[in-house]
Amino acid sequence: MPQPLSGLRVLELGTFVSAPYCGKLFAGYGAEVIKVEPPGGDLSRAHGPFKDGVPSPETSALFLYLNTGKKSVEFDVRTPAGRDAFLRLVEKSDVVIENFLPRDMRALGLTYEDLKAVNPRVVLISVTTFGQDGPYADYLSNNLTAFAMGGQMFITGTQEGGPLKNGGYQADYQGGLNAFSAGMLAVLAAERDGLGQHVDVSIQQCMAPLLEATIPYYTYLGRWAGLRRGNHMASFIGIYPCADGHLGIHIMPRNWKPFTDVMGRPDLFEDPRFVTQADRAQHNDDLMAEFYAWAAGETKHDIYQRAGAGRAPIAFVHTMDDLLTSAQLNFRGFLQEIDHPIAGTATYPGPPWWIGPDGWRHGRAPLLGEHTEPILREIVGLSAAELARLSPEVPA
């Protein structure tokens, strides 16, 4: 059975995380994704960790993860020959993904108007921190900027310590995920109408809706009604250190008796300080002290099994080793080993959603420029002389 996006050709003129993650999703679900890399390769090829701790453009863990299933062509779109080659690829493609500043795409002569002139059906997906227009559109920024200016940091952290950023490059990944979803809508519209369009993804706008109802609450009340609570919204909703990790609990009123049963503390259920949720909130510090003392003597896997049997709302914070050995993830085939000719074999996460046994392709990341000659010869029809002009050593 063909993959969902089989037959779709995507050009990725992106770097680091947001555009490459969008391209990764297209490739995983079956599209032919051609990654156009500058001489020396995508910036993420220089981002560690590397195999055996030795820097190499072919063994960056970040690059290998973000670029599974793609093809790599290497040339400089800043040169006349490189720009011409890119536009000739655009003629034969359905989608272009990029995450450069709008002013940079204008300087390259690769705006949507430039692409549409050679292929009216092409969909251009642009992923930037602030979008294609507005007073901040051409500002330099990064993942931290998007977290801060999307509002996430304002509601994350503690009252005492102030705002905190979530771990990793989650803002950039949100940009890539939203870009894939929006891009697919544009692809469907192009199939229907015969015309492409410019999909303008602002990571700031991707982050702001994740604040749940914080913005409307603020407009209703004229103030922010919440608190930065760190690991504890209350004693009965929070994270507690245990003997070999951390436990998460979320006790609703209906869960109070099952929870105290699994704790082995029926006395807490009978304690007049903790009869109702309001009582438990009023005596929050007392209850939190009880939970800290209890959790310190538990091991995460044992309590998780007992909690499941007793219908108590207890889970444990998964480490990376817990994810790799997860019975649930392994049962669903989410984790896959992929071999690479230089980096070797490693385990990679699978798709964010399941659409059948043939829906996702686990292909390796490409070597730098691995597909330059066959793609530019077979798809674009470049001659040997034209290929030579694309070489960084040969003046264009």
N, C-alpha and C positions, 0 to 999 in steps of 0.2 A: 504494500500500500504506500503511495507517495506521501512524503511528509507534507504538513500543512502549507508550507511556503515554498515547496519545490517549484522551480521555474522562475522564481523572483531573483533578480540580480541587484545587489546593493553595493554601493561604493562607500567606504568609510574613510573620510578624511578627518579623522579625529585623533585625539591624544589623551593619554593618562586614563581617566576612569569613565566619565559620563557617556561620551559618544561610543567608546569601545564596549561598554556594557550594553548599550542599545544594540550595537552590531552583534554582540555575542548572542543576544536573544534571537535576532533574525537568523543567524547562522545555525543556532541550535534547533530551531524549528524548520530548517530545511532550505533557507535561502542561500544562494551563492554570494558570500560576502567577500569582496575584494578590498583589502586594507591597503590604502595608499600611504606608504611611509616615506618620510623625508630621508635624505642620505644620513646614515647612522641609525635610523629607526625611530620608532615611537619613544617618547620621553619615558614611558613606563619600563622600557627595556633596561634603563639604568637604575631602576628602583629595586632595592633588595627586599627580602633576602634572596641570595643566590645559592645554587647548588654548591655544597662543600664550602660555602663562604667566599667563593672566588667570583668577583664581578664578571659577568658575561652578558652580552645582549640577548643570548639565547636561553638563559636559565633564570631570569627574573621570575619569581613566583607570581607577582602581580600580573606581569605580561602574559605568562602562560595561562593563568586563570581567565583573564579578560578576553583572550583572543582564540579560544578553542573553536575549531571548525572553520577558521577563516583562511583565505589566501593572502599572500603578501606580495605587493609590488613596490619597488623602491625607486623613486625619482623625485626631483625637486619641482614642485608646482610653481615655484617662484620664478623659474626660467621660462622663456617663451616656448621652448620645446616641451618642457614639462607641463605647462598650462595647456598646450595644444593636445598633448597625449591625454590629459585628464578629461578635457572636453570631448574628445573622441570616445573615451570610455563612457562618459555621461550619455552620449547618443545611444549607447547599447544597454543602458541600465534603467532600472525602475525607480530606485531610491538612492539618495545621497545623504549621508549623515556627517555632520561636522559640529565641532564645539569651540570654534575660534571667535574672537571678538568681531562684532559686525564690521568695524573699521578695517580689520585684517582681511576679511573676505572681500571688502570693497577694493582694498589695495591689490589683492591678487586678481581682481577681475573675475571673481567666481561667485557673484551674488546670485540670487534666485533668478533675476532677469537674465543674467548671462547664461545660466544653465537652461532656462526655459527657451532661450533662443535656439538652442541646438536640439532640445528634446521637450516639447510642450507637455508630454505626459509625466515628466520626472517629478518625483516628490522630494523636496529638500527638507530635511529635519535638522534644525539648528538647536543646539542645547547650550545655553549660556546661563550665567548666574542671574542676570537681570532682564533677559529678553532682547529683542532686536531694536527696540526704540525706548524712549524715555531718557531722563537726565542721567541715569547710571549705566546705560546700555554699553558704553565702551570703557567702563571702569575695569581695571585689573582686579581680580578677586580669586578666592580659592574656596575649598570645602568649608573651612572655618567661617569665612565671610557669609556663605550661604546659610549655615546653621544660625549665625548670629542675626542676620537680617531677615531670615525667614521666621523668626520668633521662637524657634525650638529651644534655644539656650535660655530664654527668659523664663520658661516654665520647667526647666531641668536643673537639678542641683539641690542645694539646701538654702534655707533662709540665712544661716550663719555664713556659709561659705560662698554664697552667690551663684550665678549661673554657671553651668557646665556644658561642654560639648559631648554629644554621644560618641562612642568609640568608632574608629575607622572613618571611612569616606562615605558615610550613609547619605549625606546630602547629594553627593555626586551620583550615587547609585539610584537614588530616587529620581534624579533628573533623567538618567538612562532608562529606567523602567517606564516613566511617564512618556518619554520620547518614543519608545517602542509602541506603547499603546496608542498614542496619538498618531504616530506614523502609519500604523496599520489602518486606522480610520481613513487617512488620506489615500492610502493604496486602494482601499475599497471604493472610495469616491472616484479615483482615477480610472478604475475598471468600469465604473458606471458611466462617467462623463467623458472619458477620453482626455482629460486634462489633469495635470498635477497641481500641486499647491505647495506653499511654503509653511511648514509646521514650525512654529516659534515656541520653544519650550524654555520658560524661565524657571530655574531651580528655586529661586525665592518663592515663586508662586506654587511650586510643587510642595515646598515645606510648610507654607502657611496653612493649607487645609488640614495638615496633620495635627494642628493644635486643637482638634476636635471642636468643641463649642466655645472655646475661649474668646474668640473675637465677637460673636454675637452676645455672649454674656457681658462682655465689656461695654458693648454699645447699649445694652439694656440698663446696666447698673451705673455706668459712668466710671467704673473702677474694675480692677481685676479682683475677682472673688476668691481666687485660689491661693495656694502657698507652694513654694518649692519645698517638697518634703523629703528629698533624698530617697533612701531605701525604705522609708516608712510613711505611708499615708496615715496610718494609725497603728496602734499596737497589733491589731488583728488584720492588718493588710500591710505586709512588709517582707523584708529579707533578713534572715538571721543566720549567723555563722554556726555551722555544725562541726562535728569532729573531723570531717574530711571534705568540707566544701561549704555550701550555703543552701539554705532552704527558703522557699517562698511560700507564704501562706496568704489566703484571702478568705477570711471567715465571714460569711453572711449569717444573719440570725438563725436561719434553718440549719447551718452547719455547726453551731456551737457545741451541741451534745456529741455528734460524731467526732469532732475535733478533740474534745476533752477525753473521750473514750480511747482514742488512738494514743493520746499523750499518756494515758494511764493515770489521769488526774480527775477522777469524778468529784473530788472536793472543790475544784474550780467551777464545775457546773453548778454546784450547790452554794457557792460563795455568794452572799448577798451583794457584794461589790460588782459582780459580773453577770447578773441575771439577764439583763436586756442589753441590746447594743448601746443604748444611751448610757447605761451603767458602766459598760466596758469603756466607753469613750471618756466618761467622767473620771474613771480610775485608770487612765491610760498608762501612766508610768508604772503603777503596780503590776499591771498585766504584762507590760513589756518586759519587766524584770523576770517574771515567771517564764516567759517564752525564751528569753536569752539563756536562762539556766537550763531549761529543758532541751533546747536545740543543741547546746554544747555537748551533750552526752549522746546524741544520735548520729548515725552514719546515713548518708544521703540515700543510698540504694535500699537499705533496710526500711527506713521510714517511708520511702515512696511506695514500697510494696504493701506495707501495713496500711498506709493511708488509702490506697486504692481499694483494698479489701474492706476497709471500714467506712468508705465514702467520705473521707475527710479531705479538705482542700489544701493539700500539701504537695508541692513539687520541689525539684532541686534545680539549681542553676547549673546548666550543662557547661562543662569545660569542652575544649576542642576534642579531647580524648573521648568524652561522653558522646559527642556528636558522631565521631567516627565509629563508635561501637554501638550506637543506638539501634535497638531491635526494630523500632518503627521505621527509621530511615532506611535501614538495610533491607527490611522486608519489602519496601516500596521501590527498591532499586535506585534510590536517590544518589547514592555514592558510587562513583565509577572510577576504576583505574584506567588511566590513559598513559600510553607510552609516547615518549618524545625521543628523537634520535640523539639529542645532546643532553637534555635534562634528565632523561630516564623516565621511570614509571612513578607516578604519584596519584593520589586519590583526589578527585575533584567533585564539588557539589554538582547536582543535576539541575533540572529546570525548576523554576519557581511555581509552575502549575503543570498538572498532568492532563494530557489530552490523548491518551492511548499509547499502546506499547511501541508504536512506530513514530510517535510525535516528535521525539527529541533525538538529536544526533550528538554523540560524544566523540568529537574529532579533536585531534591535537592542534596546538597553536603552530603557526607557520614559522619557518626560519626567515630571517630578514631577507627580503627580496627573492624568496624561493620561487615565486611564480611570475616574476617580472617578464622574462622573455616569452614564455608560452602565452600569457594573457595578452601582452601587447602585440604579439605576432598574430595569434589566432582570432582574438576578439576585435582588436582595433585595426589590424592589418598593417602595422608598422614594418617598414623595410629594415634591413640590417643597418643602413646608413642612419635612419631615423632613430633606431635603438642606440646607436653609438652616440648620438647627440644628447641622449638622456643621461649618459654616464657622467658622474660628478667630475671625472678627470678630463672630460672633453668639453671645451667651451661651447655653449649653445649658440 
